[in-house]
Amino acid sequence: MIALPNFLVVGASKSGTTSLYHYLKQHPDIFLSDKQKEGRYFSKMEGNYSGPGDANVDLSVIKSLEEYKALFSNYNGEKAIGDISPEYLYFYKNAIPQIKKDLNDEVKIIIILRSPIDRAFSGYLHFKRDRRETLSFEEGLEKEKERAAKNYIWAWQYKNSGLYSEQVKAYTENFKRVKVIVFDDFKENPDSVLKEVCRFLEVDPDFKFDTSYKYNVSGKPKSQALYKLETSRGLINFIKKFIPAKLVQKIKTRYTGEKQMVKPEMSSETRSKLISFFNDDILKLQEVIQQDLSKWLM
Protein backbone atom coordinates (compact mmCIF):
# COMPACT_ATOMS: atom_id res chain seq x y z
CA MET A 1 0.00 0.00 0.00
CA ILE A 2 1.37 3.41 -0.95
CA ALA A 3 0.09 6.75 0.28
CA LEU A 4 1.43 10.28 0.34
CA PRO A 5 1.97 12.32 3.55
CA ASN A 6 -0.87 14.08 5.32
CA PHE A 7 1.60 15.98 7.50
CA LEU A 8 5.01 17.56 6.97
CA VAL A 9 7.62 18.78 9.44
CA VAL A 10 9.25 21.48 7.34
CA GLY A 11 12.03 22.69 9.64
CA ALA A 12 14.06 24.28 10.94
CA SER A 13 17.36 22.41 10.75
CA LYS A 14 19.27 21.74 13.99
CA SER A 15 16.04 22.28 15.91
CA GLY A 16 15.34 18.74 17.08
CA THR A 17 13.82 17.39 13.87
CA THR A 18 15.91 14.19 13.99
CA SER A 19 14.80 13.47 17.55
CA LEU A 20 11.21 14.27 16.56
CA TYR A 21 11.47 11.79 13.67
CA HIS A 22 12.67 8.96 15.91
CA TYR A 23 10.15 9.71 18.64
CA LEU A 24 7.16 9.89 16.32
CA LYS A 25 8.20 6.63 14.65
CA GLN A 26 7.43 4.92 17.95
CA HIS A 27 3.72 5.75 17.68
CA PRO A 28 1.66 2.92 16.15
CA ASP A 29 -0.65 5.37 14.35
CA ILE A 30 2.15 7.40 12.71
CA PHE A 31 4.07 6.32 9.61
CA LEU A 32 7.47 7.78 8.74
CA SER A 33 9.65 6.24 6.05
CA ASP A 34 12.39 3.83 7.10
CA LYS A 35 14.05 4.27 3.73
CA GLN A 36 15.05 7.91 4.14
CA LYS A 37 14.39 10.30 7.02
CA GLU A 38 14.16 13.39 4.81
CA GLY A 39 11.96 13.15 1.72
CA ARG A 40 13.56 16.25 0.19
CA TYR A 41 11.26 16.13 -2.82
CA PHE A 42 9.32 19.37 -2.35
CA SER A 43 12.40 21.56 -1.93
CA LYS A 44 13.30 20.84 -5.59
CA MET A 45 16.98 20.63 -4.74
CA GLU A 46 19.05 20.31 -7.89
CA GLY A 47 22.00 18.36 -6.48
CA ASN A 48 25.56 18.43 -7.80
CA TYR A 49 26.68 20.15 -4.61
CA SER A 50 30.35 20.94 -4.22
CA GLY A 51 30.98 21.43 -0.50
CA PRO A 52 32.97 18.94 1.62
CA GLY A 53 30.76 15.90 2.21
CA ASP A 54 27.94 17.30 0.08
CA ALA A 55 28.07 14.28 -2.26
CA ASN A 56 26.11 12.29 0.34
CA VAL A 57 23.29 14.81 0.02
CA ASP A 58 23.26 14.31 -3.75
CA LEU A 59 22.53 10.63 -3.17
CA SER A 60 19.35 11.46 -1.25
CA VAL A 61 17.91 14.19 -3.49
CA ILE A 62 14.57 12.98 -4.87
CA LYS A 63 13.49 14.64 -8.08
CA SER A 64 10.34 12.80 -9.18
CA LEU A 65 6.98 12.13 -7.58
CA GLU A 66 7.36 8.43 -8.33
CA GLU A 67 10.64 8.28 -6.42
CA TYR A 68 8.98 10.14 -3.56
CA LYS A 69 6.02 7.75 -3.46
CA ALA A 70 8.46 4.85 -3.16
CA LEU A 71 9.53 6.16 0.26
CA PHE A 72 6.06 5.30 1.54
CA SER A 73 5.72 1.84 -0.02
CA ASN A 74 5.76 0.19 3.43
CA TYR A 75 2.77 2.21 4.62
CA ASN A 76 0.36 -0.09 6.45
CA GLY A 77 -2.74 1.93 7.17
CA GLU A 78 -1.43 4.28 9.86
CA LYS A 79 -3.63 7.34 10.42
CA ALA A 80 -0.85 9.93 10.14
CA ILE A 81 1.75 9.75 7.34
CA GLY A 82 4.66 12.16 7.53
CA ASP A 83 7.79 13.52 5.95
CA ILE A 84 10.32 15.40 8.10
CA SER A 85 12.54 17.53 5.86
CA PRO A 86 14.10 20.65 7.44
CA GLU A 87 15.09 22.16 4.10
CA TYR A 88 11.43 22.70 3.17
CA LEU A 89 11.53 25.79 5.37
CA TYR A 90 14.64 27.24 3.76
CA PHE A 91 13.39 26.43 0.24
CA TYR A 92 9.87 27.64 1.00
CA LYS A 93 9.49 29.40 -2.35
CA ASN A 94 10.02 26.09 -4.14
CA ALA A 95 8.35 23.85 -1.59
CA ILE A 96 5.02 25.57 -0.98
CA PRO A 97 3.65 25.48 -4.55
CA GLN A 98 4.88 21.89 -5.01
CA ILE A 99 3.29 20.78 -1.73
CA LYS A 100 -0.02 22.40 -2.70
CA LYS A 101 0.13 20.74 -6.10
CA ASP A 102 0.89 17.21 -4.90
CA LEU A 103 -0.67 17.16 -1.42
CA ASN A 104 -3.09 20.18 -1.45
CA ASP A 105 -3.43 22.87 1.21
CA GLU A 106 -5.13 20.53 3.70
CA VAL A 107 -1.83 18.88 4.62
CA LYS A 108 -0.80 19.60 8.20
CA ILE A 109 2.39 21.62 8.62
CA ILE A 110 4.64 21.47 11.69
CA ILE A 111 7.45 23.98 12.13
CA ILE A 112 9.94 23.73 15.00
CA LEU A 113 12.08 26.82 15.51
CA ARG A 114 15.28 27.31 17.47
CA SER A 115 16.98 30.59 18.33
CA PRO A 116 18.70 31.44 15.03
CA ILE A 117 21.85 32.39 16.95
CA ASP A 118 22.10 29.00 18.63
CA ARG A 119 20.94 27.25 15.47
CA ALA A 120 23.74 28.87 13.46
CA PHE A 121 26.39 27.73 15.93
CA SER A 122 24.89 24.23 16.12
CA GLY A 123 24.95 23.98 12.33
CA TYR A 124 28.61 24.97 12.38
CA LEU A 125 29.42 22.41 15.11
CA HIS A 126 27.55 19.75 13.14
CA PHE A 127 29.91 20.19 10.18
CA LYS A 128 32.89 20.56 12.51
CA ARG A 129 31.92 17.29 14.21
CA ASP A 130 31.87 15.52 10.85
CA ARG A 131 35.19 17.09 9.81
CA ARG A 132 33.59 18.93 6.92
CA GLU A 133 34.22 22.41 8.34
CA THR A 134 37.84 23.49 8.71
CA LEU A 135 37.34 27.19 9.52
CA SER A 136 36.45 28.98 12.73
CA PHE A 137 32.78 29.88 13.24
CA GLU A 138 33.48 33.53 12.48
CA GLU A 139 35.33 32.65 9.29
CA GLY A 140 32.51 30.33 8.25
CA LEU A 141 30.00 33.15 8.67
CA GLU A 142 32.09 35.38 6.43
CA LYS A 143 32.28 32.68 3.75
CA GLU A 144 28.51 32.21 3.32
CA LYS A 145 28.15 34.15 0.06
CA GLU A 146 31.26 32.59 -1.42
CA ARG A 147 30.10 29.09 -0.51
CA ALA A 148 26.64 29.69 -1.94
CA ALA A 149 28.23 30.87 -5.20
CA LYS A 150 30.23 27.63 -5.32
CA ASN A 151 27.01 25.58 -4.86
CA TYR A 152 27.61 24.29 -1.36
CA ILE A 153 24.42 22.84 0.10
CA TRP A 154 22.14 25.28 1.89
CA ALA A 155 23.16 24.07 5.37
CA TRP A 156 26.47 25.89 4.99
CA GLN A 157 24.44 29.09 5.28
CA TYR A 158 24.74 29.12 9.06
CA LYS A 159 23.38 32.65 9.42
CA ASN A 160 21.10 33.22 6.44
CA SER A 161 19.14 30.00 6.96
CA GLY A 162 17.95 31.38 10.31
CA LEU A 163 15.93 34.25 8.85
CA TYR A 164 12.63 32.59 9.66
CA SER A 165 9.98 35.30 9.54
CA GLU A 166 9.21 35.29 5.80
CA GLN A 167 9.54 31.51 5.63
CA VAL A 168 7.07 30.91 8.45
CA LYS A 169 4.70 33.64 7.29
CA ALA A 170 4.51 32.03 3.85
CA TYR A 171 3.47 28.68 5.35
CA THR A 172 0.85 30.22 7.62
CA GLU A 173 -0.61 32.10 4.66
CA ASN A 174 -0.72 29.11 2.34
CA PHE A 175 -1.88 26.27 4.59
CA LYS A 176 -4.92 25.94 6.79
CA ARG A 177 -3.34 23.91 9.57
CA VAL A 178 0.09 25.01 10.78
CA LYS A 179 1.59 24.26 14.19
CA VAL A 180 4.70 26.13 15.36
CA ILE A 181 6.85 24.64 18.12
CA VAL A 182 9.64 26.51 19.91
CA PHE A 183 12.68 24.29 20.32
CA ASP A 184 13.26 25.44 23.91
CA ASP A 185 9.89 23.92 24.88
CA PHE A 186 10.68 20.67 23.06
CA LYS A 187 14.06 20.40 24.77
CA GLU A 188 12.75 21.18 28.25
CA ASN A 189 9.57 19.10 28.08
CA PRO A 190 9.54 16.72 25.09
CA ASP A 191 6.67 14.63 26.43
CA SER A 192 4.37 17.64 26.66
CA VAL A 193 5.26 18.81 23.15
CA LEU A 194 4.79 15.31 21.72
CA LYS A 195 1.35 15.19 23.30
CA GLU A 196 0.51 18.47 21.54
CA VAL A 197 1.81 17.10 18.25
CA CYS A 198 -0.29 13.96 18.61
CA ARG A 199 -3.41 16.05 19.20
CA PHE A 200 -2.56 18.10 16.12
CA LEU A 201 -2.14 14.91 14.07
CA GLU A 202 -5.32 13.45 15.60
CA VAL A 203 -3.67 10.32 16.97
CA ASP A 204 -3.63 8.99 20.55
CA PRO A 205 -2.02 11.76 22.66
CA ASP A 206 -1.55 9.45 25.66
CA PHE A 207 0.96 7.19 23.94
CA LYS A 208 4.13 6.90 26.04
CA PHE A 209 7.20 7.91 24.04
CA ASP A 210 10.76 7.02 24.97
CA THR A 211 12.53 10.39 24.82
CA SER A 212 15.63 9.35 26.74
CA TYR A 213 17.97 9.70 23.75
CA LYS A 214 18.78 12.94 21.91
CA TYR A 215 19.59 12.41 18.25
CA ASN A 216 22.06 14.14 15.90
CA VAL A 217 23.72 16.11 18.70
CA SER A 218 26.34 18.64 17.60
CA GLY A 219 29.67 19.10 19.32
CA LYS A 220 33.20 17.74 19.35
CA PRO A 221 33.32 13.94 19.82
CA LYS A 222 35.41 12.84 22.78
CA SER A 223 36.76 10.09 20.52
CA GLN A 224 36.85 11.11 16.85
CA ALA A 225 38.01 7.63 15.79
CA LEU A 226 35.09 5.87 17.50
CA TYR A 227 32.66 8.51 16.26
CA LYS A 228 33.82 8.02 12.67
CA LEU A 229 33.51 4.24 13.02
CA GLU A 230 30.08 4.36 14.59
CA THR A 231 28.68 6.80 12.03
CA SER A 232 30.05 5.07 8.94
CA ARG A 233 27.08 4.76 6.58
CA GLY A 234 28.42 1.58 4.99
CA LEU A 235 29.19 -0.06 8.33
CA ILE A 236 25.79 0.82 9.79
CA ASN A 237 23.94 -0.53 6.75
CA PHE A 238 25.99 -3.75 6.96
CA ILE A 239 25.35 -4.20 10.68
CA LYS A 240 21.61 -3.61 10.23
CA LYS A 241 21.43 -6.77 8.13
CA PHE A 242 22.35 -8.86 11.15
CA ILE A 243 21.42 -6.83 14.24
CA PRO A 244 17.98 -5.40 15.21
CA ALA A 245 17.65 -1.64 14.62
CA LYS A 246 17.10 -0.93 18.34
CA LEU A 247 20.37 -2.63 19.23
CA VAL A 248 22.20 -0.73 16.50
CA GLN A 249 20.88 2.50 18.01
CA LYS A 250 22.10 1.50 21.47
CA ILE A 251 25.56 0.89 20.05
CA LYS A 252 25.53 4.29 18.31
CA THR A 253 24.33 5.96 21.51
CA ARG A 254 27.38 4.69 23.37
CA TYR A 255 29.77 6.58 21.10
CA THR A 256 27.79 9.35 19.42
CA GLY A 257 25.23 10.41 22.03
CA GLU A 258 24.98 13.71 23.88
CA LYS A 259 27.29 12.54 26.69
CA GLN A 260 30.01 11.79 24.15
CA MET A 261 30.14 15.36 22.83
CA VAL A 262 32.16 18.30 24.14
CA LYS A 263 30.27 21.56 23.60
CA PRO A 264 32.46 24.55 22.65
CA GLU A 265 31.20 28.02 23.53
CA MET A 266 30.43 30.83 21.10
CA SER A 267 32.34 34.02 21.88
CA SER A 268 30.29 36.78 23.50
CA GLU A 269 31.37 39.19 20.76
CA THR A 270 30.09 36.89 17.99
CA ARG A 271 26.84 36.29 19.87
CA SER A 272 26.29 40.05 20.19
CA LYS A 273 26.86 40.52 16.46
CA LEU A 274 24.39 37.74 15.61
CA ILE A 275 21.77 39.13 17.98
CA SER A 276 22.04 42.47 16.15
CA PHE A 277 21.80 40.73 12.78
CA PHE A 278 18.69 38.71 13.72
CA ASN A 279 16.97 41.32 15.91
CA ASP A 280 14.49 42.70 13.34
CA ASP A 281 13.65 39.28 11.93
CA ILE A 282 12.97 37.84 15.38
CA LEU A 283 10.63 40.74 16.17
CA LYS A 284 8.78 40.12 12.89
CA LEU A 285 8.56 36.41 13.66
CA GLN A 286 7.01 37.16 17.06
CA GLU A 287 4.15 38.89 15.28
CA VAL A 288 3.70 36.02 12.83
CA ILE A 289 3.50 33.25 15.43
CA GLN A 290 2.13 35.37 18.30
CA GLN A 291 4.71 34.11 20.77
CA ASP A 292 7.22 35.94 22.94
CA LEU A 293 10.73 35.27 21.62
CA SER A 294 12.55 37.91 23.67
CA LYS A 295 14.81 35.26 25.27
CA TRP A 296 16.37 34.74 21.81
CA LEU A 297 17.69 38.29 22.01
CA MET A 298 19.55 37.83 25.30
PATIDREN-604655 format. One record per residue (C-alpha): residue number from 0; z, x, y. Coordinates in nm, 2 decimals. Each point is the difference from the previous one (the first is absolute). Example, Ala and Ser with C-alpha at 12.3 -4.5 7.8 and 13.67 -1.06 7.14 Angstrom:
<recs>
+-----+--------+--------+--------+
: pos :     up :   east :  north :
+-----+--------+--------+--------+
:   0 :   0.78 :   1.23 :  -0.45 :
:   1 :  -0.07 :   0.14 :   0.34 :
+-----+--------+--------+--------+
</recs>
This chain:
<recs>
+-----+--------+--------+--------+
: pos :     up :   east :  north :
+-----+--------+--------+--------+
:   0 :   0.00 :   0.00 :   0.00 :
:   1 :  -0.10 :   0.14 :   0.34 :
:   2 :   0.13 :  -0.13 :   0.34 :
:   3 :   0.00 :   0.13 :   0.35 :
:   4 :   0.32 :   0.06 :   0.20 :
:   5 :   0.18 :  -0.29 :   0.18 :
:   6 :   0.22 :   0.25 :   0.19 :
:   7 :  -0.05 :   0.34 :   0.16 :
:   8 :   0.24 :   0.26 :   0.12 :
:   9 :  -0.21 :   0.17 :   0.27 :
:  10 :   0.23 :   0.27 :   0.12 :
:  11 :   0.13 :   0.21 :   0.16 :
:  12 :  -0.02 :   0.33 :  -0.19 :
:  13 :   0.33 :   0.19 :  -0.07 :
:  14 :   0.19 :  -0.33 :   0.06 :
:  15 :   0.12 :  -0.07 :  -0.36 :
:  16 :  -0.32 :  -0.15 :  -0.13 :
:  17 :   0.01 :   0.21 :  -0.32 :
:  18 :   0.35 :  -0.11 :  -0.07 :
:  19 :  -0.09 :  -0.36 :   0.08 :
:  20 :  -0.29 :   0.03 :  -0.25 :
:  21 :   0.22 :   0.12 :  -0.28 :
:  22 :   0.27 :  -0.25 :   0.07 :
:  23 :  -0.23 :  -0.30 :   0.02 :
:  24 :  -0.16 :   0.10 :  -0.33 :
:  25 :   0.33 :  -0.08 :  -0.17 :
:  26 :  -0.03 :  -0.37 :   0.09 :
:  27 :  -0.15 :  -0.20 :  -0.29 :
:  28 :  -0.19 :  -0.23 :   0.25 :
:  29 :  -0.16 :   0.27 :   0.20 :
:  30 :  -0.31 :   0.20 :  -0.11 :
:  31 :  -0.09 :   0.34 :   0.15 :
:  32 :  -0.26 :   0.21 :  -0.16 :
:  33 :   0.10 :   0.28 :  -0.24 :
:  34 :  -0.34 :   0.17 :   0.05 :
:  35 :   0.04 :   0.09 :   0.36 :
:  36 :   0.29 :  -0.06 :   0.24 :
:  37 :  -0.22 :  -0.02 :   0.31 :
:  38 :  -0.31 :  -0.22 :  -0.02 :
:  39 :  -0.15 :   0.16 :   0.31 :
:  40 :  -0.30 :  -0.23 :  -0.02 :
:  41 :   0.04 :  -0.20 :   0.33 :
:  42 :   0.05 :   0.31 :   0.22 :
:  43 :  -0.37 :   0.09 :  -0.08 :
:  44 :   0.09 :   0.37 :  -0.02 :
:  45 :  -0.32 :   0.21 :  -0.03 :
:  46 :   0.14 :   0.29 :  -0.19 :
:  47 :  -0.13 :   0.36 :   0.00 :
:  48 :   0.32 :   0.11 :   0.17 :
:  49 :   0.04 :   0.36 :   0.08 :
:  50 :   0.37 :   0.07 :   0.05 :
:  51 :   0.21 :   0.20 :  -0.25 :
:  52 :   0.06 :  -0.22 :  -0.30 :
:  53 :  -0.21 :  -0.29 :   0.14 :
:  54 :  -0.24 :   0.02 :  -0.30 :
:  55 :   0.26 :  -0.20 :  -0.20 :
:  56 :  -0.03 :  -0.28 :   0.25 :
:  57 :  -0.38 :   0.00 :  -0.05 :
:  58 :   0.06 :  -0.08 :  -0.37 :
:  59 :   0.20 :  -0.31 :   0.09 :
:  60 :  -0.23 :  -0.15 :   0.27 :
:  61 :  -0.14 :  -0.33 :  -0.12 :
:  62 :  -0.32 :  -0.11 :   0.16 :
:  63 :  -0.11 :  -0.32 :  -0.18 :
:  64 :   0.16 :  -0.33 :  -0.07 :
:  65 :  -0.07 :   0.04 :  -0.37 :
:  66 :   0.19 :   0.32 :  -0.01 :
:  67 :   0.28 :  -0.16 :   0.18 :
:  68 :   0.01 :  -0.30 :  -0.24 :
:  69 :   0.03 :   0.25 :  -0.28 :
:  70 :   0.35 :   0.10 :   0.13 :
:  71 :   0.12 :  -0.34 :  -0.09 :
:  72 :  -0.15 :  -0.04 :  -0.35 :
:  73 :   0.34 :   0.01 :  -0.16 :
:  74 :   0.12 :  -0.30 :   0.20 :
:  75 :   0.19 :  -0.24 :  -0.23 :
:  76 :   0.07 :  -0.31 :   0.20 :
:  77 :   0.27 :   0.13 :   0.24 :
:  78 :   0.05 :  -0.22 :   0.30 :
:  79 :  -0.03 :   0.28 :   0.26 :
:  80 :  -0.28 :   0.26 :  -0.01 :
:  81 :   0.02 :   0.29 :   0.24 :
:  82 :  -0.15 :   0.31 :   0.13 :
:  83 :   0.21 :   0.25 :   0.19 :
:  84 :  -0.22 :   0.22 :   0.21 :
:  85 :   0.15 :   0.16 :   0.32 :
:  86 :  -0.33 :   0.10 :   0.15 :
:  87 :  -0.09 :  -0.37 :   0.05 :
:  88 :   0.22 :   0.01 :   0.31 :
:  89 :  -0.16 :   0.31 :   0.14 :
:  90 :  -0.36 :  -0.12 :  -0.08 :
:  91 :   0.08 :  -0.35 :   0.12 :
:  92 :  -0.33 :  -0.04 :   0.18 :
:  93 :  -0.18 :   0.05 :  -0.33 :
:  94 :   0.25 :  -0.16 :  -0.23 :
:  95 :   0.06 :  -0.34 :   0.18 :
:  96 :  -0.36 :  -0.13 :  -0.01 :
:  97 :  -0.04 :   0.12 :  -0.36 :
:  98 :   0.33 :  -0.16 :  -0.11 :
:  99 :  -0.10 :  -0.33 :   0.16 :
: 100 :  -0.34 :   0.01 :  -0.17 :
: 101 :   0.12 :   0.08 :  -0.35 :
: 102 :   0.35 :  -0.16 :   0.00 :
: 103 :   0.00 :  -0.24 :   0.30 :
: 104 :   0.26 :  -0.03 :   0.27 :
: 105 :   0.25 :  -0.17 :  -0.24 :
: 106 :   0.09 :   0.33 :  -0.16 :
: 107 :   0.36 :   0.10 :   0.07 :
: 108 :   0.04 :   0.32 :   0.20 :
: 109 :   0.31 :   0.22 :  -0.01 :
: 110 :   0.04 :   0.29 :   0.25 :
: 111 :   0.29 :   0.24 :  -0.03 :
: 112 :   0.05 :   0.22 :   0.31 :
: 113 :   0.20 :   0.32 :   0.05 :
: 114 :   0.08 :   0.17 :   0.33 :
: 115 :  -0.33 :   0.17 :   0.08 :
: 116 :   0.19 :   0.31 :   0.10 :
: 117 :   0.17 :   0.03 :  -0.34 :
: 118 :  -0.31 :  -0.12 :  -0.18 :
: 119 :  -0.20 :   0.28 :   0.17 :
: 120 :   0.24 :   0.27 :  -0.12 :
: 121 :   0.02 :  -0.15 :  -0.35 :
: 122 :  -0.38 :   0.00 :  -0.02 :
: 123 :   0.01 :   0.37 :   0.10 :
: 124 :   0.27 :   0.08 :  -0.26 :
: 125 :  -0.20 :  -0.18 :  -0.27 :
: 126 :  -0.29 :   0.23 :   0.05 :
: 127 :   0.23 :   0.30 :   0.04 :
: 128 :   0.17 :  -0.10 :  -0.33 :
: 129 :  -0.34 :   0.00 :  -0.18 :
: 130 :  -0.10 :   0.33 :   0.16 :
: 131 :  -0.29 :  -0.16 :   0.18 :
: 132 :   0.14 :   0.06 :   0.35 :
: 133 :   0.04 :   0.36 :   0.11 :
: 134 :   0.08 :  -0.05 :   0.37 :
: 135 :   0.32 :  -0.08 :   0.18 :
: 136 :   0.05 :  -0.37 :   0.09 :
: 137 :  -0.07 :   0.07 :   0.36 :
: 138 :  -0.32 :   0.18 :  -0.08 :
: 139 :  -0.10 :  -0.28 :  -0.24 :
: 140 :   0.04 :  -0.25 :   0.29 :
: 141 :  -0.23 :   0.21 :   0.22 :
: 142 :  -0.27 :   0.02 :  -0.27 :
: 143 :  -0.04 :  -0.38 :  -0.05 :
: 144 :  -0.32 :  -0.04 :   0.19 :
: 145 :  -0.15 :   0.32 :  -0.15 :
: 146 :   0.09 :  -0.12 :  -0.35 :
: 147 :  -0.14 :  -0.35 :   0.06 :
: 148 :  -0.33 :   0.16 :   0.12 :
: 149 :  -0.01 :   0.20 :  -0.33 :
: 150 :   0.04 :  -0.32 :  -0.20 :
: 151 :   0.35 :   0.06 :  -0.13 :
: 152 :   0.15 :  -0.32 :  -0.15 :
: 153 :   0.18 :  -0.23 :   0.25 :
: 154 :   0.35 :   0.11 :  -0.12 :
: 155 :  -0.04 :   0.33 :   0.18 :
: 156 :   0.03 :  -0.21 :   0.32 :
: 157 :   0.38 :   0.03 :   0.00 :
: 158 :   0.03 :  -0.13 :   0.36 :
: 159 :  -0.30 :  -0.23 :   0.05 :
: 160 :   0.06 :  -0.20 :  -0.32 :
: 161 :   0.33 :  -0.11 :   0.14 :
: 162 :  -0.15 :  -0.21 :   0.29 :
: 163 :   0.09 :  -0.33 :  -0.17 :
: 164 :  -0.02 :  -0.26 :   0.27 :
: 165 :  -0.37 :  -0.08 :   0.00 :
: 166 :  -0.02 :   0.03 :  -0.38 :
: 167 :   0.29 :  -0.24 :  -0.06 :
: 168 :  -0.12 :  -0.24 :   0.27 :
: 169 :  -0.34 :  -0.02 :  -0.16 :
: 170 :   0.14 :  -0.10 :  -0.33 :
: 171 :   0.23 :  -0.26 :   0.15 :
: 172 :  -0.29 :  -0.15 :   0.19 :
: 173 :  -0.24 :  -0.01 :  -0.30 :
: 174 :   0.23 :  -0.12 :  -0.28 :
: 175 :   0.22 :  -0.30 :  -0.04 :
: 176 :   0.28 :   0.16 :  -0.20 :
: 177 :   0.12 :   0.34 :   0.11 :
: 178 :   0.34 :   0.15 :  -0.07 :
: 179 :   0.12 :   0.31 :   0.18 :
: 180 :   0.27 :   0.22 :  -0.15 :
: 181 :   0.18 :   0.27 :   0.19 :
: 182 :   0.04 :   0.31 :  -0.22 :
: 183 :   0.36 :   0.06 :   0.11 :
: 184 :   0.10 :  -0.34 :  -0.15 :
: 185 :  -0.18 :   0.08 :  -0.32 :
: 186 :   0.17 :   0.34 :  -0.03 :
: 187 :   0.34 :  -0.14 :   0.08 :
: 188 :  -0.01 :  -0.31 :  -0.21 :
: 189 :  -0.30 :  -0.01 :  -0.24 :
: 190 :   0.13 :  -0.28 :  -0.21 :
: 191 :   0.03 :  -0.23 :   0.30 :
: 192 :  -0.35 :   0.09 :   0.12 :
: 193 :  -0.15 :  -0.05 :  -0.35 :
: 194 :   0.16 :  -0.34 :  -0.01 :
: 195 :  -0.18 :  -0.09 :   0.33 :
: 196 :  -0.33 :   0.13 :  -0.14 :
: 197 :   0.04 :  -0.21 :  -0.31 :
: 198 :   0.06 :  -0.31 :   0.20 :
: 199 :  -0.31 :   0.08 :   0.21 :
: 200 :  -0.20 :   0.05 :  -0.32 :
: 201 :   0.15 :  -0.32 :  -0.15 :
: 202 :   0.14 :   0.16 :  -0.31 :
: 203 :   0.35 :   0.01 :  -0.13 :
: 204 :   0.22 :   0.16 :   0.28 :
: 205 :   0.30 :   0.04 :  -0.24 :
: 206 :  -0.18 :   0.26 :  -0.22 :
: 207 :   0.21 :   0.31 :  -0.03 :
: 208 :  -0.20 :   0.31 :   0.10 :
: 209 :   0.10 :   0.36 :  -0.09 :
: 210 :  -0.02 :   0.17 :   0.34 :
: 211 :   0.19 :   0.31 :  -0.10 :
: 212 :  -0.29 :   0.24 :   0.03 :
: 213 :  -0.19 :   0.08 :   0.32 :
: 214 :  -0.36 :   0.08 :  -0.05 :
: 215 :  -0.24 :   0.25 :   0.17 :
: 216 :   0.28 :   0.16 :   0.20 :
: 217 :  -0.11 :   0.26 :   0.25 :
: 218 :   0.17 :   0.34 :   0.05 :
: 219 :   0.01 :   0.35 :  -0.14 :
: 220 :   0.04 :   0.01 :  -0.38 :
: 221 :   0.30 :   0.21 :  -0.11 :
: 222 :  -0.23 :   0.14 :  -0.27 :
: 223 :  -0.37 :   0.01 :   0.10 :
: 224 :  -0.10 :   0.11 :  -0.35 :
: 225 :   0.17 :  -0.29 :  -0.17 :
: 226 :  -0.12 :  -0.24 :   0.26 :
: 227 :  -0.36 :   0.11 :  -0.05 :
: 228 :   0.03 :  -0.03 :  -0.38 :
: 229 :   0.16 :  -0.34 :   0.02 :
: 230 :  -0.26 :  -0.14 :   0.24 :
: 231 :  -0.31 :   0.14 :  -0.17 :
: 232 :  -0.23 :  -0.30 :  -0.03 :
: 233 :  -0.16 :   0.13 :  -0.32 :
: 234 :   0.33 :   0.08 :  -0.17 :
: 235 :   0.15 :  -0.34 :   0.09 :
: 236 :  -0.31 :  -0.19 :  -0.13 :
: 237 :   0.03 :   0.21 :  -0.33 :
: 238 :   0.37 :  -0.07 :  -0.04 :
: 239 :  -0.05 :  -0.37 :   0.06 :
: 240 :  -0.21 :  -0.02 :  -0.32 :
: 241 :   0.31 :   0.09 :  -0.21 :
: 242 :   0.30 :  -0.09 :   0.21 :
: 243 :   0.10 :  -0.34 :   0.14 :
: 244 :  -0.06 :  -0.03 :   0.38 :
: 245 :   0.37 :  -0.06 :   0.07 :
: 246 :   0.09 :   0.33 :  -0.17 :
: 247 :  -0.27 :   0.18 :   0.19 :
: 248 :   0.15 :  -0.13 :   0.32 :
: 249 :   0.35 :   0.12 :  -0.10 :
: 250 :  -0.15 :   0.35 :  -0.06 :
: 251 :  -0.17 :  -0.01 :   0.34 :
: 252 :   0.32 :  -0.12 :   0.17 :
: 253 :   0.19 :   0.31 :  -0.13 :
: 254 :  -0.23 :   0.24 :   0.19 :
: 255 :  -0.17 :  -0.20 :   0.27 :
: 256 :   0.26 :  -0.26 :   0.11 :
: 257 :   0.19 :  -0.02 :   0.33 :
: 258 :   0.28 :   0.23 :  -0.12 :
: 259 :  -0.26 :   0.27 :  -0.07 :
: 260 :  -0.13 :   0.01 :   0.36 :
: 261 :   0.13 :   0.21 :   0.29 :
: 262 :  -0.05 :  -0.19 :   0.33 :
: 263 :  -0.09 :   0.22 :   0.29 :
: 264 :   0.08 :  -0.13 :   0.35 :
: 265 :  -0.24 :  -0.08 :   0.28 :
: 266 :   0.08 :   0.19 :   0.32 :
: 267 :   0.16 :  -0.20 :   0.28 :
: 268 :  -0.27 :   0.11 :   0.24 :
: 269 :  -0.28 :  -0.13 :  -0.23 :
: 270 :   0.19 :  -0.33 :  -0.06 :
: 271 :   0.03 :  -0.05 :   0.37 :
: 272 :  -0.37 :   0.06 :   0.05 :
: 273 :  -0.09 :  -0.25 :  -0.28 :
: 274 :   0.24 :  -0.26 :   0.14 :
: 275 :  -0.18 :   0.02 :   0.34 :
: 276 :  -0.34 :  -0.02 :  -0.18 :
: 277 :   0.09 :  -0.31 :  -0.20 :
: 278 :   0.22 :  -0.17 :   0.26 :
: 279 :  -0.26 :  -0.25 :   0.14 :
: 280 :  -0.14 :  -0.09 :  -0.34 :
: 281 :   0.35 :  -0.06 :  -0.15 :
: 282 :   0.08 :  -0.24 :   0.29 :
: 283 :  -0.33 :  -0.18 :  -0.06 :
: 284 :   0.08 :  -0.02 :  -0.37 :
: 285 :   0.34 :  -0.16 :   0.08 :
: 286 :  -0.18 :  -0.29 :   0.17 :
: 287 :  -0.25 :  -0.04 :  -0.29 :
: 288 :   0.26 :  -0.02 :  -0.27 :
: 289 :   0.29 :  -0.14 :   0.21 :
: 290 :   0.25 :   0.26 :  -0.13 :
: 291 :   0.21 :   0.25 :   0.18 :
: 292 :  -0.13 :   0.35 :  -0.06 :
: 293 :   0.21 :   0.19 :   0.26 :
: 294 :   0.16 :   0.22 :  -0.26 :
: 295 :  -0.35 :   0.16 :  -0.06 :
: 296 :   0.02 :   0.13 :   0.36 :
: 297 :   0.33 :   0.19 :  -0.05 :
+-----+--------+--------+--------+
</recs>
